[in-house]
Amino acid sequence: MAANPRIKIPQSARPGEIIEIKTLITHVMETGNRKDKDGNKIPRDIINTFVAKFGDHEIFRAEFGPGISANPFISFDMRVPGPGTFEFAWTDDHGVKTVETTTLNVA
């Protein structure tokens, strides 16, 4: 189960400026290849999709496979179009969706 998303964006930005967005979420990321102490296969449970939106526009998307690390860190850049709100969404194999929003202050 995903939890505790952390997001880092600049305190403020100017229109046209390129900014870096950083996200990290706590998730065990079980690959489905390991076995428990009784020899039973542990079911796969990974975050398989990450989507970032700014306003109504999707600005970044990533699809992950079983090679992704636990607690995935994602960093990407974008050009600031103006003021708005980010929406970040992580979805795991069980359909659990964790959504976090934050507002970008434009000077």
C-alpha positions in Angstrom: 0.0 0.0 0.0 1.3 3.4 -0.9 1.5 6.2 1.7 3.3 9.3 2.7 4.0 11.0 -0.6 6.5 13.8 -0.5 6.7 16.5 -3.1 9.3 19.3 -3.5 8.7 22.2 -5.8 10.2 25.7 -5.8 8.7 28.2 -3.3 7.8 30.4 -6.3 8.6 30.6 -10.0 8.2 33.0 -13.0 6.2 32.2 -16.1 8.5 30.6 -18.7 11.0 29.4 -16.0 12.1 25.8 -16.1 11.6 24.2 -12.6 12.5 20.8 -11.2 9.7 18.8 -9.5 10.8 16.0 -7.1 8.5 13.3 -5.6 9.0 10.3 -3.3 6.5 7.9 -2.0 6.8 5.2 0.6 5.8 1.8 -0.9 7.2 -1.7 -0.2 7.3 -2.7 -4.0 7.0 -6.4 -3.7 8.2 -8.0 -7.1 6.2 -11.2 -6.9 9.4 -13.2 -7.1 10.1 -13.8 -3.4 8.6 -16.4 -1.1 7.5 -16.1 2.5 8.9 -18.3 5.3 6.5 -21.1 4.4 7.6 -21.2 0.8 4.5 -19.4 -0.6 5.0 -16.8 -3.3 4.5 -13.3 -2.1 2.1 -11.6 -4.5 3.4 -8.7 -6.6 2.5 -5.3 -5.3 4.3 -2.4 -7.0 3.4 1.1 -8.0 2.8 0.6 -11.7 1.7 4.1 -12.8 2.7 7.7 -11.8 0.9 10.6 -13.4 1.6 14.3 -12.8 -0.9 17.0 -13.9 -0.7 20.8 -13.9 -4.2 22.2 -14.1 -6.0 20.0 -16.5 -2.9 19.0 -18.5 -0.9 15.8 -18.0 2.8 16.9 -17.8 4.5 13.7 -16.9 3.7 9.9 -16.9 5.7 6.9 -16.0 4.8 3.2 -16.2 6.8 0.9 -13.9 7.6 -2.8 -13.8 8.9 -5.2 -11.1 12.5 -3.8 -11.4 11.4 -0.5 -9.7 12.9 0.1 -6.3 11.0 0.4 -3.0 10.0 4.0 -2.2 10.4 5.3 -5.7 11.9 8.8 -6.2 10.9 10.6 -9.4 12.3 13.9 -10.7 11.4 15.8 -13.8 11.5 19.4 -15.2 8.8 21.6 -16.6 8.4 25.0 -18.0 6.0 27.1 -15.9 3.0 28.3 -18.0 1.6 30.4 -15.1 -0.1 29.9 -11.8 -1.8 26.6 -11.1 -2.1 23.4 -9.0 -0.2 20.2 -9.4 -1.9 16.8 -9.0 0.4 13.8 -8.5 -1.1 10.3 -8.6 0.5 6.9 -7.8 -1.5 3.7 -8.6 -0.4 0.2 -7.4 -1.2 -3.3 -8.6 -4.2 -3.5 -6.2 -5.8 -0.4 -7.7 -4.9 1.7 -4.7 -4.5 5.3 -5.9 -2.7 7.9 -3.8 -3.2 11.5 -4.8 -1.5 14.6 -3.6 -2.0 18.2 -4.7 0.1 21.3 -4.3 -0.1 24.8 -5.6 2.7 26.6 -7.5 3.1 30.2 -6.6 3.9 32.3 -9.6 5.6 35.7 -9.2 
